[in-house]
Amino acid sequence: MPLDIPPSRPRTPLTPDEKVRGAMAFAELIAEHLRTSGRFRVTADTPDTVELFQAAARRAGDALQRPVVSYSNGKDIIVTFADQAAPVIEP
């Protein structure tokens, strides 16, 4: 395996407008997963993505008129209804 693999490019932070639009778009996806399976799991390995999915989870909870919670282990985030048991997040 060659050792001259170029490093990945640094991520560009989301603009405030992108954060709002992303939360709105992902809220629909999260709400659908919550309706069908009661939970949503996604990789969220940066503070920006965790913040984005937490904002989307709040919007999904508002749309479903049920409180939701999100759990993160620094790699993944799980969103579920607040009245359900806390999920186990494997590292």
N, C-alpha and C positions, 0 to 999 in steps of 0.2 A: 504494500500500500504506500503510495507516494506521500512524502511529508511536506510537499510544497503546495498543499491545498490552501487556497486563499481563504482568509477569515470571512465570515458572513458580514454583510453590511449592517451597520447599526440601524435600529428601528427609528423611524421618525415619529415623534409624539403626535397624537391626534390633536387636531385643532378643537376648540370649544364647539364649533358647529358640527364637526364630525362626531364628537362624543354624543351630542344630543341626537343626531340622526341615527347613529349606531344603536343607542339605547332604545329608540323608538322601533327600529327594525327588529332588533333582537327580542324585544318584549313580546312581539307576536309569536315568535318561534318558541320562546320560553313558556308562554301561556298555553300554547298547543301541547307541548310536552307535559306540562303540569296537568292539563285536562285528561290526557290519554294515559299517562303512566305515573303521575304524581311526583315526578322529579325531572330535573334537567342537569346534565353534566357536560362540562366543556373544559378544555385546557385553557387556563388563564395564568400564564407564568410571568406576567409583568404587572407592576402596580396599575398601569393604564388599563390593561385588559380586565383585571379584577374590578376596578372602579366602573368600567363600562358595563360588565355583566351584573354588578350589584345594582346599578341604576336601572338596567333593563329588568331585573328581577322585581324591583319596587314597582315599576310601571306594570308589569305582568300581574302582580298582586292587586294593584288598583283596578286593573281591567277585569280581573276575576272576582273582585270584591272579597278577597280572602288574604289574610296575612301570609307572607312567604318569608323564608329565611335563606341565607346563603352561607355555605361553609367552604373554606378554602384551606388548602395545605401548602400553598406556594407554587403548586403546579396545576392543580385542577380546582374547579369550583363546582359545587353542587347546589342547586336551588330546589327547595321543596316547600311544601306547605308547613306553616309554623306549628300546626297541631300534630304533625307526624314526628316520630322518633328521629333523633339526629342520626344521619347516615355515617357509616364508617368510610373514611377516605383513605385508601391505601396509598402509601408513598410511591 
